[in-house]
């Protein structure tokens, strides 16, 4: 059946609105700050066959993720799906990303047949395993990474599987948070189910299904048209992780990107073998990085659905660290995913200079620690993820202190942190001179100081701590700065590190400094007014303005420059 363009457009808008309404419902009803405040989740609507037809725009790391899981859910459901069912899974070897990302799906059933699915994915503060927060750079296998849940009914014909929920709660550090977040995910998915039922009542099943096909076909034609405007050819780039998490030499990834008519072929052949630690990238997560890079380069404003993915072919060699064999650990897959996105963007930028951008900080400085709630006394898990500088680009300076590319999570608000955890945010500051100088400057790094008020056991890590892998400058721009982690003990001792599991005591401080973005273009070409503003705002020191930008500080505005970090919040 076909449908007229106006009806298809109206239904398309309704599908996107459904995804966003689910998203807002999940945010407002969730228990954990990592979902409620940091927005580490995504919601989507799917065709009966599991192709994404509408998705919110929160976390690019989840692009295509739920669609990779849907075939396993559909297989598990068979012909038994009912409107009162809900399925749950988190298995990285069945379409998932890593075990903390739990997915929930509900079928939209009409006259006994599944006509659509609604679902979501959300990062949970803990799902058990060796380390608080589940993630671990030194995990030797997936069996150290908490509960691995195959597609299983969380709700069976309207009845919540309390036994399953009790089993999950019995194996994790922060059971109330996870139980609350699962219920929020379920409520959001059921809301989507109701909205889809309203569309069926208004337009009928045949019109709705036809409109879904139109939406997907339009997205496919749109991105293929953009790709076909570029000349055929191959680009290749290398990216590096500092190590494998266990102290090895740097780990290499190789990305070959071929433009062939209206298709993009990404081949990761040549990438290093899977690692012994937890930095391996699940195949689903690697595909999300590829989808993000291709979409960002060719169709950044197009809708988020599976149509665009039809124009992408991906080769991920089995046994490489971007497609490891079971039971490899993958909990810190985000470090490799971010580097993969940066490498793909570099390759495409070298092939198409008008799309080129300087390197961004992709080290994703993070902490996850088990501690006691300051008022209630129950065990909780604090998590925070910090971004850094984005690279400069032909249209302007890089953004300061952002979680770029596949991240897009916000940092933990100081007020929420101090209410729910025995941790004080002593300062949160932009760091001068960390953005690579250039005609368009790299974004500034972020420094955040955590002061622990009680005992806490946690995993603390960053990437891009090696100077040679700091965000690169291009076209004469300078590189940004590398990341640093420092623990300042209450007894005056100090530890510099990149990845450690540590016990923090009252009075200890963790000082996290992320990396700055690379600069774009010769610094001497930077607009003089922009340099003066940078000096006045404290983003660039008088010394760097003079020695790198060749700027006469006497020509700066009369107000004295602020040569200290710029506070973003006050605790």
ABEGO torsion letter per residue (X at the ends): XBBBAAAAAAAAAAAAAAAAAAAAAAAAABABAAAAAAGBBBBBBBBAAGBBABBBAABAAABGAAAAAAAAAAAAAEAABBAABBBBBABAAAGBABAABBBBBBBBBBGGBBABBBBBBBBBABAEEABBGGBBAABABAAAAEBBBBBBBABBGGBBBAAAAAAAAAABABAAAAAAAAAAAAAAAAAAAAAAAAAAAAAEAAAAAAAAAAAAAAAAAAAAAAAAABBBEBBBBBBBBABAGAGBBBBBBBBBBBBBEABBBBBABGBBBBBABAABBBAAAAAAAAAAAAAAAABAABBBBAAAAAABBBBBBBGBAABBBOABBAAAAAAAAAAAAAAAAAAAAAABAAABBBBBBAAGBBBBBBBBBAAAGBBBBBBBBBBBBBBBBAAEBBBBGBBBEABGBBBBBAAAAAAABBBBBABBBBBBGABBBBABBBBBBBBBBBBBABBBBBBBBBBGABAAABBBBBGGBBBBBBBBBBBBBAAGBBBBBABBBBBBBBGBBBBBBBBBBBBBEBAAABBAAAAAAAAAAGABBAAAAAAAAGBBAAABBABBBBBBBBBABBX
